[in-house]
Each structure stands twice: as structure tokens, then as C-alpha cells.
Amino acid sequence: MEDERIRFIEQTLLKIFAYIQDNYGINMPNTFIIVFARWIYDSGMFHEILIKWKSENEQDVETLNRIMERQSTGEMVLAKEIVGLVEQNLEIELSNIEEIMLTIMLYNVKGAKKVLPVQAYIICHGYATASSIADVCNKVLCRHIFSAIDMPLDKTINDICMELRKMLYYSEKREVLFLVDIGSLEHIVDMIGDTSNVNVGIINNVSTNLAIRVGTAIMNGENVEQIIANTKGTITTSYNYFPKKNSEDALIFVSESGSNVAARVSELFLNSLPKNLHVTIKCYDYETFIALNQADELEKYHVIFAATTIPLGKHKFPIVSIEDIMTFRNFEQLKICFNGYLSAFEFETFKKNMLNAFSLQNVVESLTILNATKVLTLVDEMLEELQLQMQQRFLPKTIMGLNVHISCLIERMVKKEEIGTHLNLTEFVENNSDFIEKVRRSFANIAKQYNIELVMSEIAYIYDYINHDFENENEEEEDF
């Protein structure tokens, strides 16, 4: 049990000191880590004895602590950070004894390196802007040159000044250089007050490029005055202007039943237009559309809108569902989409033509090779049965959309071209057994009439269709 606990402490310390090495370039010897792990373990075992000793020697410990803070400020600050990480990860409480021990060890380890003449700080507005720049520069330079002070919106300039006053007070043997971004930080030295004990420099408009140049100069032994003099005029802004390419205007049509069905939908649209818009027409099946969109292949087009027979979710361009048109909804959205392409009179003509072309009978006749009257009668009976079993009424647009969707579904299954895949199909089957059974019972007459069997992936798409439109109904109610 003892060995396991010590090994756990050692592994935790190894991770902490690996973090210290990555961020500060300080590599602590493994022998020290092993000894420190044993110290932490024994401190817990002899807790009462240590408390008594600390109480008896409290004044001496405090005196030593003050000496360390004055003589080894940087090491003491880092020691406090390490103690905080140890306490957080091991859920224990350490004391200033451990801080002193770590400070001495850090001093010895850092002493092996040449002490740099300048302490450099990057100070930027933002949650982690300074930290990001400092981290990149320290890694590029293979040494911890910059410390970072981030200034998120909830941190005031006075908070920063308090931190800096302490750093300047203990920086008697080294110069200090601040790299800042903009605003009040450019005048931060004036706000700090007396800095007579140390040479202080400040450079504004910090960037990664500038910080690497300054860091290189510090490593070369240059002082603050030399760095500032040599930095003047070396950082220039270059720019290139890339005018946007004239994206090709496009109308996209999508159907879960394939690109051929999407093309038939496009014909209904285009035949309703009062004039040729001279735009590119793209017709995709659902899976191809999703793949192209995720690969940003559609970015090369200025998509006026995408018309679809299946819910597509939210995209960078407008989405128009066929059932919205069939139920006389969202014509205002279409009017906005066609702004600049159709005049007000032309749009009214288009709207009138659309209402005639996109009747349920016309749409189903256009999208399937089956007898539209028979299919719609069977689908209507199925949806009535499904609503009774689910004990809820679907939205009018949902019913209209399902009429189109299930009519196309029947044709796909008759032609043995059913959709065989669905995102999260396994999860759907596990969580919706009741819905699956109700759909199968409702679909039984259609299955018998056409000698087909409803596959699980198609049931999942019916569920998506119903669930999507109920979510939209809730959003509309909240907006109202």
C-alpha cells in the first residue's frame, strides 16, 4: 500500500514537472522528484510532528522565506505555482517549507544556465493572448524567455499594476522589458509609480514575430536600451489584397431519393419562373449534399437557396422545404432570396405558378413513377393510423412533407433502391422500439399492396421528419 501511494505521488509529480519543463524550460532531476515524493508521503505520516516543529521554528522559517523572496523572486514565484499544482492534483495541503525547498532546488537548477540580463513579460488584452504568444516564442527559442500576463475583460489595469510592482521591486539585478499590445497598457509604467530601482523598457504592438526578435536579442546578451534601439524600424506591416472571386450563382435541389428526383423537383421550380435567371442548377441526393457541404465544396457557389424534400438543418445559405411551398409558407423567405433576380411583379407571377405546380398531386406525379392517386390514398390512410397510435396530430406541413417523403420511399423500395444507412441508426433502434412498431403497423397495408418490407433506416428517416417539424413548432411558439 505504501509503495503504491509513493508511486502515485511520483507519477503525479512527473506530470507536473513535465509541464514546468514545457512552459519554463526547467528540467528538474528525477532524483529530486523521487526525494520530493517521499517527503510528501512522510509529511502525511508524521503530520503532527511536523506541525509541532513548524510552530516552534515559525520565526526562523518566516525569516528564511523573506530572504528567498528577495534573493530568488522568480524561483519563489515558480515554487508557489508548483505547490499549487501539487495541492490541486494530490488534494493535500503543503506549507512554506515545501516552497523554500523548491525555491532552493530551482535556484540550483537554473544556476547551471547563464542568467539572462533582461526579464521579459508579454502583456495583452484577452483571456490567453499573452500566454499563447509567450508559449510559441519560448518553444521556438528553446528557452523560457517570456512570462505572460493575460488581461481578460474582468481584469483591471490596477490588478496588473499590483502584480508588476512586486516584480519590479525584486528585480534589482536585472532589467525589465514589457511587450504590450494596445491601449492603456502602453502607459502602464507611468501607472506603476516609482521604478527607480530598475531599468524598464516597453514596446507596444506586440506580435509573435516581434517577440521572437526581442527574445533572440535577450539571449544574445543585449540590454533593454539596445533592444529598443535595434527594434525601431525593423517591424513593418506588409499586406496583400485578394479581391473576392465572383462566385457562380446557384440553386441547389436535394432529395433523399436521389439526384434524379432532385432534378424533377428543380424542373417544377424552373418551369414556374417567369424568366431564365441564368444560374447554375445543382441536384444532389442527401448523402452527396452532406459530404460536399462538409468538404466546403459548395463554398465556390453563391447559393441563392437549397430546396429540399428532407430536413437539412441549418446552413450558411437559406433552406426551403418543399412542404413549406405546398402549404403556402415561407414565400417571404423566397422573395428575399430572389431579391435582385426577380422584380416584385415577376415574383408574384412566380408565386402564382408555384402554387399551381406544387399541388400535392403534381409533386407526387412528378417525383414517382407510381400511380399518384393510389399512392396518396394509401399514404393518407397510413398517416391517419400513425397519428391515432401516437395519440397526437401532426402539423399540416408535416403531413404534407410526409406525403411526399413516403411516396418517394415507396418507389425506392419497389425499385429496390431503399436508403440503407442512417446516422446513429443503432442508437435509434435501441431508444425507439415503440415508434418503430407503430410505424410498421401503420405501414402494413402499403407493404402488402406493393409487396415491400419497410427497412429500419427508412423508419429512422420518418422519425427524423416528424421530430424535426415538432421541434420547429416549438421554436415558432417560443418566438411568438
N, C-alpha and C positions, 0 to 999 in steps of 0.2 A: 504493500500500500504506500509506504514511504517513497520507494523508488518510482512508482507510478506518478505520485504527486510532484516529485522533483523533475521528472522527465516532462511533465505537462508544463511546469513553470519554465523549464529550459526552452521548450518549443515555442512558448508564447514570447519569451524574451528574444529568441532568434528572429521572429517575425517583426517585433518592434524595432530591433537594431538594424534589420534589413531595410525597414522604412527610413530610419535615420541615415543610413548609408546612401539610399537613393536620393533623399532630399537635401542632405547636408555634406555628402561626400566624406563622412567619417566612418571608418571601419573599425569597430570595436573587436578586440581579440576574443576568440572563443573561450580562452581560459578565464577571462574576466566574466563572460556571460555565465559560465558554469559556477564560478565562485558567487556571483550575484544571485543566481538561482538558489544556491544553498543558503545564502544569507537570508533571503526572503522566507524560505521554508523554516529555517531555525528561528527567525523572528516571531513566527507564529507559534512555534513550540515553546519559546521562552518569553512569551509576551509580557508576563507580569514582571519578570526580572528586568527586561529592557525598559519598561515604563518607570520602574524604580530608579534605574541608573540615569535615565534621561532627566528625571526630576531632580536628582542630586547634582547633576552636572549641567543644568539648564543654562546657567550664565555663560559657562565656557563654550557650550555649543552655539549659543547666540553670537558670541564674540567671533568665533570661527566662521560662522555663517556670514557675518557682516564683512569680514576680511575677504571671503570668497567673492561676495557680490561686488566688492570694489576692484579686486585684482583680476578676477576672471568673470567679468559680466556676461560675455557671450556664452561661456561654458555653463554658468549658473542658469541662464535662461533656458538653454537646451536641456540641462539636467531636470529642471522643473517640468519641461514638456515630456521627458521620458517618464518621470514619476507619474505624471497624469495618465499617460498611456498604460503604464503598468497597473495603476489602481483601477482604471476602467476595464481592462481586459481580465485581470485576475480577481476583481471585486475584493480588494484588500485596501488597507489604509497604511501608507508609508509616512515617514517623518522627514524633518530636515537633515537627519543623519544620512539617509539614503541620498538626499540631494547633494550633500557635501561629498560623499563617496563618489558619486557620479561626476561631480564637477572636477574632482582631482584626476579621475581617470580620463575624462575628456580633455583636460588640460595637457596631460602627458601624451595622449594620442595625437592631438592637434599640434603639439610642440615639435613633432617629427617633421611637420611641414613648415616651410618658410611662412612667417606671418606676413600677410599682405598689408600694405601701407594704408589701405582705404577700406572702411566698412561701407558697403553699398546697399541701399534699400530701394526697392521699387514700390511706389505708392500709386494706386489707381482707384478710381471710382468703379464700383461694380462688385458683385459677390465674390468672384475669383479671378478677376482680370490680372491683378498683380501677381498672384500665385502662379497663374498659367505662364506668364512671360518669364518669371524667375525660374520656374521649373525647366522650361525649354533651354534657357541660356545656361543654367548650371550643368545640364546634361551635355550640351554642345561643347562647353568649355572643360568638361570633365573635372569640375571643382565647384565647391559651394562658394560662389562669389556674391550672389544677391540673396538678401532676405526680402520677403514680401509682406506688405501691409495692405490688405484689401479694405476698401471703404464702401460697403453696401449702403443702400439708401437710408437704413435705420441707424447708421453710424455717423456721428457728427464730427466736424473738424476738430472740436475740442477733445473728443476721445482720442483722435490721432495724436494731437499735441501732447497729451499726457504720456502716451507711450514713448514719444520721441524725446521728451525732456529727460526721462530716465536713461535712455540710450546715450544721449549726448553727455549727460553728467558723468557716466562711467567710460567715456571714450577719450580719456586724456592722452593716450599714447598713439592714437590713430586718428586719421582724418575721416570725415563722414561725407558721403555723396548720396543725394536723393535724386532718383529719376521719377518724375511725376507725369501725370497726363495733362489735365487742364484745370481751369477754374481756380478756386481758392487755394488749391494745393501748390500753385506756383509761388504763393506768398506765405507758405507755411512757416518758413524760418522766422519771418517777422512776427508771427503769432506765437511762436515758441518762447520768445523772450531772449534772455541772456545766453549767448553761445560763445562767450569769450574764452572758454577753456579748450576749444577745439576748432579746427578749420572745417567749415561746412560749405559744400557746393550743391547747387541744384540745377538740374537740366530738365526742361519740360518736353512735352510731346513725345513721351517715351514710346518706343516700339521695340519689337524683338530684334530688329536689325541694329537699332541704336544701342540697345542693352548689350548685345554681343560685342560691338565695337568697344564700348566702355569697359566691359569685363575683360577683354583682351588687354586693354591698356593697364588695368589694375594688376593683372598677372605679370605684365612687363615691368612693374615697379613704378609706374608713373604716379605722381601725386595729383590731388584734386585740381590744383591750378593748371597743371599741364594737360590733364584730361579735358577740362573745359575749353582751354585754348585750342587744342587739337581737334576737338569735336565741332567747333564752329565751321559751318560751311560744308562739312563732309556729308551731312544728311540732306539729300534733295528729294523732292517729290517727282516721280515720273508717272506718266499716265498714258493710257491708250483708250481710244474711243471706238467701240464696236457698235455701230448702228444696228438696230434690230432688223432681222430679215423679215421681209413681207411674207408672213405665214399665209399659207393657202387656206382660203375659207372652205369649210367642210361641214356637211350634215352627216351624222352617224346614225345608223339604224342597227338595233341589236335585238336578237331573238334567241331564246333558249332552244328553239327548234332548228337552228342552223342559219347559215348566211343566205340560203335560198329564200327562206321565209322572211328574213330581214329585208331582202331585196323586194319581195312582194309588198311589204309594208311601205318601203320607200316609194314604190310606184303609186300607192294611194296618196301619199303626201305630194309627190311631184305633179301628179295629174290634177291636184287641187290648186296648184299655184297659178296665178293669172299670167305669169311670165317666167321665162327662163332666168334663174338667178346666177347662172354661170359659176356654180360652186361644185366642189368635189363631193361625190357621194360615196360613203364607205359603209359596207354592210358586213356585219360580223355575227358569228354565233357568240353566245355568252362567254364561254371559256377563252376564246380568242381575244375578245374585247378586254377581259380582265388581265390577261397576260400582256397585251400590248400597252395597256394603261400603266401597269406596274413597271414595265420596262421604259416608260416615258416615251414610247414610240409615237404617241398621239400629240406630243408637245410640238411637233413640227407643223401642226394644223391649227388654224384659228377655228375652233369648233363652235359653230353657231348654237347647236344643241344636239343632244343624243335622244332619239325616240326609241322606246323600248317596250317589249311585251313582257318584261320580267323586271322586278325591282333591282336597281343597280346601286342604291345607296347614294352617298354624297360624292361629288366630283368637282373638279375645278371649273367645269362648264355646266350649263343648265341640262337637267334631265327632264324629259317629257314622257309620261307614260301613256300608252295607247288608251287605257281605260279612262284617263282624265279627259281625253278628247271625246271619247264616246259618251261620257256623262256631262259634257259641256263645262268642264272645269279647266282652270289654268290657261284660258285663252289670253289672259292679260300677260302671262309669262311669255307666251308665244309672240305676242305683239312686241314686247320688249326685245326678244331675241331677233325679230325681223326688222327692228328699227334701223333704218339706213338701207334696207334691202327692198322693202315694200312701202308704198305710200299708205296713208290712212284708208283711202278708197280701195287700193289693191288688197290691203289686209282684210277689209270687210268682205271682199269678193272671195278671198282665200278661205275665210272663216265659214262662209255660206257653203262653199264647195266641200269643205272638210266635214261639215255636219251631215251632208248628203252621202259622202263617200264612206264615212266611218260609222255607219249604222252597224249594229251587231251582225246582221245578216251579211252585209257586204264584206265586213272584215273576215268573218269565218269562211265565206266563199272564196275570198282572195288567198287566205292562208292555208287552206286544206284542199285535198282532192276528194274529200268525202262529201256526202250529201249534207249540206249545211243545215237544212230544216230538221233532219233526223238527229244529227249530232246535237244541235242546240236543245232539242226537246229532251234528249237523254241527259244532257249536262244539267239542264234546269231541274229535272227530277232528282238528280244526284245531289245538287246543292241544297235543295229543299230538305232532303233526307239528312244531309250532313248537319244542317243548321238545327234540325229537330234533335238529333243525337247530341250535339254540343250544347243545346239549350241556350242558343244565342243567335242573334240576327247579324249577318254580315253587312258592312257598308255597301251602298249601291255601287260605288266604284270598285269595291272588292268583288262583288258578284259579276260585274261586267268584265273585270280583268280575269277572273277565274273561268268565265265562259270561253274567252279567247285562249287562255292558257291550257285548259283541259281539252278543248277542241284540238289544239295542236298536239297535245300529249297523246290523244287517241290515235291521230295519224302517225305519230312517231312509232307507237307501239305496233300498229298494224303493219308498218313498213320495217319493223324490227330495228328501229333506229333510236330506241329509248336512251335517255341520258343515264349513263352507268355510274357516274361519280357525283359526289356532293361533299362539300366541305363539312367536316365534323359529322360524317354520317354515323359513325359508331356511337358518338355521344347522343345524337338524335334518337337512334334506336333504343338506347338504354333509358332515356328520360321521357319518351313519348309513346309508350306502348298503348295507352288508352286512345290517343289520337289516331295512331296507325290502324287500330282495329275499327274505329268508327269510319275512317276513310275507306277501308276495304269493304265494309258492309254497304256503304253508300254507293260504291263503285261497282258493286256486284252485277247489276243489270247491264251496265255498259260492257263489263268484261265478258258477260255471256253473249251479248249481241254481236260483239266483234271478235270473240274467241281470243281474248288477250288476257294477260295477267299483269297487274299493277306492281312494278318493281319498287323496292324500298327507296331508291334515290328519287324517283318521281314523287313519292309521297312526301319526302322531305322538302321538295320544292313547293308543293301545295301548302305545306305548313309555313314555309318562309313567306309565301304570298299572303296568307291570311294574317300571320303575325306582323308582317311589315305594315299592312294597312291599318291594323288596330293600333300600332304604335303611332302612326301618322294621325289617327283620330285623336289620340290622347294629346299629341303636340298641338293640334288645332284647338282643342278645348282649353289648354293652358294659355295659348296665345289670346284666345277670346277673353 
